[in-house]
Amino acid sequence: MSGIVVVGSANIDQVFRVERIPSPGETVLSHGLSTALGGKGQNQAVAAARAGAETTFIGAVGTDSFGEMVRAGLSKDSIGVSQLRTSAKPTGTALIAVDGTGENTIIVEPGANSDLTALTSADAAVISAASALVMQLEIPLDTVVEAARIAQAVGTRVILNAAPIDELPQALLDTLDVLIVNEHEAAELARDNGLAPELDGLGQRLLALVPMVIVTLGSQGASLHRVGADEVVVPAHRVTAVDATGAGDTFCGAFAAGVVEGMREDDALRFAVAAASISVESHGAVPSIPLRDAIETRAKESAL
């Protein structure tokens, strides 16, 4: 087994720069609009590839120009696209508002992503040959469960970034090796499963569901929780954030790349935090994802 396969969404992001995120019923003027590659699946695949992992992407795009942009972008990062299917629906699109502090709000139209169903025998073969399967929740949940079962059956490590958060069926939880969530997602998952949602000790409580939990903490870094081991907390790097779009996805892809490479999980966590810290310093999702050399440099700086 080798490399990473990402089963997930591929979008085109339409990013509006605003002074502040509008409140309900409020209109604000944008002072800039950009179009870039995005979608949690595509982001994580690019992050894994740029972090040094051999990566294949399983997803769906439309026949439109946005679909062509996705194919070209993935190929540019040497990501395998043999299993990228074409849908009659338009390529997924995200409308993103980013304020002056780098915070954002996102609305996603799934489009072709909703047609990523009924994995083929070729899809199964790619998943089975990988060292790790990375998924999110911007595609049909049944497909996520199906892919996870295929991976579990052959010993491929299953990593789920449970975002956007949804109620996770037991059939999916039973397949997971690693669950990655932010604090909000962790609290929602705890409530859904009858666990106390308070933030203190939340990562440890989620170990009742899966053997390893990572909670991303935004500007505070990330914490790692494993059954039978002490909590590991890696603080965030001090940076000037301009756009948090895709930072969590950068973290997920970099962590998966580190684990597949053979890093200890603690070291993969530090590697991922370093990658995410670089991504918030630039605008856009895919455009802000760093290359391996930059991640290593940032990680070494934090160790000094």
N, C-alpha and C positions, 0 to 999 in steps of 0.2 A: 504494500500500500504506500502511496505517496501523494503529497499535495492536498489541496483543499478544493472542495466543490461547494459552491454557494447556490442554494435554491432560493430565489427571491424576486423582488420587484426591480424594475428598471423604469425610471421616470426621466422626464426633462423638467428641470426646475426653472420657474419664472420667479426671479428674486427681485423684490421691491425694497429699496432703501428708504427708510422712514425715520423721522426724528423720534417717534414713539409709536408703540403698538396701539392701534385704535381700540377704544372701548366699544361695547355694543351700541350700535346706532350712530357712531361717530365716523366721519370721513376725514382722512388725512391725505396730504399730498406726498407723493413719492419724489425723491430727488435722485433717482437712478433706477434703471431696470436692466437686468442681465439675464441671459439664458444659458443654462449649463446642464451638464449631465448630473443625475441624482437618482433618488430611489434607494431605499435602505439596502436592498440586495446588491445593486450595482455599486453603491458606495463601499460596501464591505468587501466585495470582490476586488475592487481597485485597491483598497487599503491592504488587503492580504497580498496582492501581487506586488505592490510597490514596497511592501515590507520584506519581500524576498521569497514568497511562497509560489510554487507552481499552482495556478488557479484556473478552475473551469466554472463557467456560469450557466445555470439552467434558469431560463426565464422566458418572457414573451413580450414582443413589441408589435406595433402596427406596421402597416405597409407605407406609412407616411414618412415625411422627411425626418421627423423626430426618431423614428425607428432606425433609419439609416445612421443618424448621429450616434445612437447607442451602440450599434454594431461596430462602427468605426472607432469609437472611443474605447470599447473593450479590447478590440484587436490591437489598438495602439499600445495598450498596457500588457500585451502578450497574454491576454486572458482567453482561454478556449471558449469558442462560441458555437461549437458544433451542435449543441443542444438548445440554442436560443431559437425558439419557435416564433412563427409569424401569425398574428391574429388579424381578423377583420376589424377589430376594434382599434381605436386610436391608441398610440403609445401613451402610457400613463403620464400624468402631468401634476406637478405640485406648484401651488401658489404660495410663496413664502414672503413674509414681511420681516425685515431685520431692522432693529432700532439702533440708536447710536451707541449702545453698550454691548452690542453683539447678541442680545437676546432675540428670539424669533417666535413666530407663530406660523403654522403650516396647515394648508388645506390640500388634500390629495384626491385626485380623480384617478381611480385605479386603471380604467381603460383596459388595455390588453393584459394587464397583470391578472385580472379576474378570469382570464382564459387559461391560466397555468393550472390545468387539471389533468387527471389521468396520466400519471407518469408512464413513459414508455419503457420497453425493455432496454433500450439504449440509455435512457436516463438512469435506470437502475444499475446498469453496468458501470457508468461513470461514478455514481455514488459509492458503489461497492469497491471500486478501485482506489478511493481516496482515503487519506489518513484521517480527515475530519470533514464533517458536513456542517455548514454554517447556514442558519436560517433566521428569518424574522417573521412578522405577521402582517405584511402588506400583500400577501397572496392568499388564496382560499385555505382555510384552516385544514380541510381534509387533505390537501396536498402536502402541507407541513407534516401532518401525522404520517402520511404514506411514505414520504421521504425518510422520516425518522425511523420508521419500522424497517425499511430497507437497510439503512445504515446499521442499526442495532443488530440485525440478523448476522452481519458479517464482521462486526467488531469495529466499524468505523466510528470514531468519536463524534457524538452529536452535541453541537453547541447551538443553543437557541437564544437569540436576543428577543425577548418578549415585548416587542414594540411594533406598532402601537398596541398597548395592553389590551388583552381580551381574556375571557375565562378559558383556561387551559384544561382540556379533558385529561382524565387520568391516563388514557391510552398514550397521550403525548408525554406527560410527566414521567411515565415509567420508562421512556426511552432516553431521557436526557442525561448526559454526562456533565454538562456545564449550562447553567442558566445565567444570563447577563441581563440585568435590569437597572433602571435608575431608581431613585428613592420613591417617586410617585408610583411607578410600575410595581415596585416591591410591595408597597402598601396595598395596592389594589389586589395583587395576587394573594397576599395574606388574608385579606377580607374574604375573597372568593373561596378560600380553603379553610375558613374557620380559625385562622390564626390572628393574634393581636397585631393590629396594623401600626402601632407606635414605632417610631424610627429607632429608638434605642434597642439594640439587639435584634433588629429585624432580619438582617442577613443570616444570623445564626438560626433564627426560628424557621426560615425558609428551607433549612436543611432537612426538615421533616418531609419535604417534597422531592428534593433532588440531592445528589451527593456533593455538588459544588455550586456555589452561588457567588457571583460577582455583582456588587452594587456600585454603579458609577455615581460619583458624588459631585459632578460638575466642577466648580472651582475649588472643591475640597479634595479632589483626587478620586480614589476608588478603594474598595475593600474586598478582600477575598475570604471566603468562608468554605471550609471543608469539614466533612464528617471526621471527628476524631483529631482535629488539628486546631491550633490557635488561629484567631483572626489575624489577617495581614492587612495593614492599611498603608497605602502609598499616597503621600500628599501630592497635590497638584503642583506644577511648576509655576513660578511667578511670570506671568506674561501679560501683554496688553491685548485683550480679546476684542476682535472687531466683528466676528461672525461665528456663532456656535453651530451653524448648520453643518451637519455631518460629523461633528466631533465624536458623538457616541458610536457612529458607524466606523469611524477611523479606529477607535479603541478596539471594537470587536474584531475587525479584520486583522489588526496588528497583533492582538492577543492570540488569535487562532494561528497566525503565521509563526509566532514565537513557539507555541506549544508543538506544532507540527515539526518545527526545526529541531526540537529536542530540548528547548529551554525548560528549566524548572518553572513551575507555575508562578512562583513568586517573582522570578525574573521576567517572565512573559507579561506579568501585570505591570511591572515597572516600564517595560518596553512599550506597552500599550498606552500607559499614561503619558509617556514622552511623546508618542505619536499624536495623541489627541491634543496635547498642549501646543503643538506646532499648527495643527489644523485650524484652531480658533484665531490664529494670527492673520489669516487671509480670508477673503470672501469666497463664498460658494462651497458646495459639497465636494464633488470630485476634484475641482481645481485646487482645493486647499489640502488635499491628502498628500503627506510627505513621502519622499523616497527613503530607502533603507539607510543610506549614509547620514541623512539629516536626523533620523530617529536615533541612531547610535550616538551621534554627537550630542544630542540633547540629553539622552540618558546618562552619558558620561559626565556631563556638566552637573547633573543633579547629584551624582555620587561623590563629587568633590567636596 
